[in-house]
Amino acid sequence: MTGEIYGTVDPVLYPNGASTPAAGAALSWSAVTAGTIGAIALSLTLLMLGSAFGLATVSPWPGVGARPETFTIGAGIWLVVTQWLSAALGGYLAGRLRVRWHGLHGDEVFFRDTAHGFVTWATATVVVAVVAVGATALTSLAPAPADVPTSKEAIDAARKVAATFAAFTGLSLVVGAFIASVAGVIGGRLRDMHP
């Protein structure tokens, strides 16, 4: 054996019937890692800015500042914007930084670029989720304050806030995956325009 693995390509996509050597991996982990780091860094930056804006609008005094419902919706919208922008950056970087594939049909390149964007989004999401779960686990070890109000109204208000936050998070993650995939294709196409 010569060490090269040849595959017969689809004659519909490649009418001249040429065989091409199997070249490297279809997924460039270095590009995905770069996109993941970029996405997480932008997420952290935007979350800190959002926290600053949010904390500037609330007040501990009754009747002053944003109502909890308004604050929750504003925070949810900021979460969506953060996810979308960071997913776009991560997907674009992964597509733009990947190696150039020679001799592939346009549909295969489109799929690989989409996969680069999606895998970057998924990796960043899993890393952030693991860190969040770890941080939550550490904070759960601390003793809870004894004077926390536990009225039915307070519990119901907390449930509503958590449900709204979860809905915004789910929406932002689904659309973030799509945006990262599209951004991967855009970055990949721009990459292929240059040597």
C-alpha positions as CSV (number, residue, x, y, z in Angstrom):
1,M,0.0,0.0,0.0
2,T,1.2,3.5,-0.8
3,G,-0.4,5.1,2.2
4,E,-2.8,7.2,0.2
5,I,-6.5,6.4,0.3
6,Y,-8.4,7.1,-2.8
7,G,-12.2,7.4,-3.0
8,T,-14.3,7.4,-6.0
9,V,-16.3,10.6,-6.2
10,D,-19.9,10.9,-7.2
11,P,-20.1,11.0,-11.0
12,V,-23.0,13.4,-11.0
13,L,-21.1,15.9,-9.0
14,Y,-17.8,15.2,-10.8
15,P,-18.7,14.3,-14.4
16,N,-15.0,13.7,-15.4
17,G,-15.0,10.8,-13.0
18,A,-11.7,11.7,-11.4
19,S,-10.6,10.1,-8.1
20,T,-9.2,12.5,-5.5
21,P,-6.9,11.6,-2.6
22,A,-8.6,11.8,0.8
23,A,-7.0,15.0,2.1
24,G,-6.8,15.7,5.9
25,A,-9.7,16.0,8.2
26,A,-12.9,17.7,7.1
27,L,-13.0,19.6,10.4
28,S,-10.3,22.0,11.3
29,W,-10.2,21.9,15.1
30,S,-7.8,24.8,15.3
31,A,-10.3,27.0,13.5
32,V,-13.1,25.7,15.7
33,T,-11.0,26.4,18.8
34,A,-10.3,30.0,17.7
35,G,-14.0,30.6,16.9
36,T,-14.9,29.2,20.3
37,I,-12.5,31.4,22.2
38,G,-13.7,34.4,20.2
39,A,-17.4,33.6,20.9
40,I,-16.8,33.1,24.6
41,A,-14.8,36.3,24.9
42,L,-17.4,38.4,23.2
43,S,-20.1,36.7,25.3
44,L,-18.4,37.6,28.5
45,T,-17.8,41.2,27.3
46,L,-21.4,41.7,26.3
47,L,-22.7,40.0,29.5
48,M,-20.6,42.4,31.6
49,L,-21.9,45.4,29.7
50,G,-25.5,44.1,30.0
51,S,-25.0,43.6,33.8
52,A,-23.8,47.2,34.1
53,F,-26.8,48.5,32.1
54,G,-29.2,46.3,34.1
55,L,-27.8,47.2,37.5
56,A,-27.9,50.9,36.6
57,T,-31.7,50.6,36.0
58,V,-32.7,48.8,39.2
59,S,-33.1,50.3,42.7
60,P,-33.6,48.7,46.1
61,W,-36.3,51.3,46.9
62,P,-39.9,50.5,46.2
63,G,-41.4,52.3,43.2
64,V,-38.0,53.5,41.9
65,G,-36.2,52.0,38.8
66,A,-37.4,49.3,36.5
67,R,-40.1,46.8,37.5
68,P,-39.0,43.2,37.7
69,E,-41.0,42.2,34.6
70,T,-39.4,45.0,32.6
71,F,-36.0,44.1,33.9
72,T,-36.5,40.4,33.0
73,I,-37.6,41.1,29.5
74,G,-34.7,43.6,29.0
75,A,-32.3,41.0,30.3
76,G,-33.7,38.4,28.1
77,I,-33.4,40.5,25.0
78,W,-29.8,41.4,25.9
79,L,-29.1,37.6,26.4
80,V,-30.5,37.0,22.9
81,V,-28.4,39.8,21.3
82,T,-25.3,38.5,23.2
83,Q,-25.8,34.9,22.0
84,W,-26.5,36.0,18.4
85,L,-23.5,38.3,18.1
86,S,-21.1,35.9,19.8
87,A,-22.4,33.0,17.7
88,A,-21.9,35.1,14.5
89,L,-18.3,36.0,15.5
90,G,-17.4,32.4,16.4
91,G,-18.9,30.9,13.3
92,Y,-17.3,33.5,11.0
93,L,-13.9,32.9,12.6
94,A,-14.1,29.2,12.3
95,G,-15.1,29.4,8.6
96,R,-12.5,32.1,7.8
97,L,-9.6,30.4,9.6
98,R,-10.1,26.9,8.2
99,V,-7.8,25.4,5.6
100,R,-8.7,25.7,2.0
101,W,-10.1,22.5,0.5
102,H,-9.1,21.8,-3.1
103,G,-11.1,19.8,-5.6
104,L,-14.4,19.6,-3.6
105,H,-17.8,20.2,-4.9
106,G,-19.5,23.4,-3.7
107,D,-22.1,21.5,-1.8
108,E,-19.4,19.7,0.2
109,V,-17.7,23.0,1.0
110,F,-21.0,24.5,2.0
111,F,-21.7,21.6,4.4
112,R,-18.2,21.7,5.9
113,D,-18.4,25.5,6.5
114,T,-21.8,25.1,8.0
115,A,-20.5,22.3,10.3
116,H,-17.5,24.5,11.3
117,G,-19.9,27.2,12.4
118,F,-22.2,24.8,14.2
119,V,-19.5,22.9,16.0
120,T,-18.0,26.2,17.1
121,W,-21.3,27.3,18.6
122,A,-21.8,23.9,20.2
123,T,-18.3,23.8,21.7
124,A,-18.7,27.3,23.1
125,T,-22.2,26.5,24.5
126,V,-20.9,23.3,26.2
127,V,-17.9,25.1,27.7
128,V,-20.0,27.9,29.1
129,A,-22.6,25.5,30.4
130,V,-20.0,23.4,32.2
131,V,-18.5,26.5,33.8
132,A,-22.0,27.7,34.8
133,V,-22.9,24.4,36.4
134,G,-19.6,24.3,38.2
135,A,-20.1,27.8,39.5
136,T,-23.7,26.9,40.6
137,A,-22.4,23.8,42.4
138,L,-19.9,25.9,44.3
139,T,-22.4,28.5,45.3
140,S,-24.8,25.9,46.5
141,L,-22.2,24.8,49.1
142,A,-22.6,28.2,50.8
143,P,-25.2,28.3,53.6
144,A,-28.5,30.0,52.5
145,P,-29.5,33.2,54.4
146,A,-32.1,32.5,57.0
147,D,-34.2,35.6,56.3
148,V,-35.2,34.9,52.7
149,P,-38.9,35.5,52.2
150,T,-40.8,32.4,51.1
151,S,-44.3,33.7,50.6
152,K,-46.3,32.1,47.8
153,E,-46.2,35.4,45.9
154,A,-42.4,35.6,46.1
155,I,-42.1,32.0,45.0
156,D,-44.5,32.5,42.1
157,A,-42.7,35.7,41.0
158,A,-39.4,33.8,41.0
159,R,-41.0,31.0,39.0
160,K,-42.2,33.5,36.4
161,V,-38.8,35.2,36.1
162,A,-37.1,31.8,35.7
163,A,-39.6,30.6,33.1
164,T,-39.1,33.9,31.1
165,F,-35.4,33.6,31.4
166,A,-35.4,30.0,30.2
167,A,-37.6,30.8,27.2
168,F,-35.3,33.6,26.2
169,T,-32.3,31.3,26.7
170,G,-33.8,28.5,24.6
171,L,-34.7,30.9,21.8
172,S,-31.3,32.5,21.8
173,L,-29.5,29.2,21.7
174,V,-31.6,27.8,18.8
175,V,-31.2,31.0,16.7
176,G,-27.5,31.2,17.8
177,A,-26.9,27.8,16.3
178,F,-28.4,28.9,13.0
179,I,-26.5,32.2,13.0
180,A,-23.2,30.4,13.7
181,S,-23.8,28.0,10.9
182,V,-24.5,30.8,8.4
183,A,-21.6,32.8,9.7
184,G,-19.3,29.8,9.1
185,V,-20.5,29.7,5.5
186,I,-19.9,33.4,5.0
187,G,-16.4,33.1,6.6
188,G,-15.6,30.0,4.5
189,R,-16.6,31.7,1.2
190,L,-14.5,34.7,2.0
191,R,-11.6,32.4,2.9
192,D,-11.9,30.7,-0.5
193,M,-11.6,34.0,-2.3
194,H,-8.0,34.3,-1.2
195,P,-5.0,32.0,-1.6
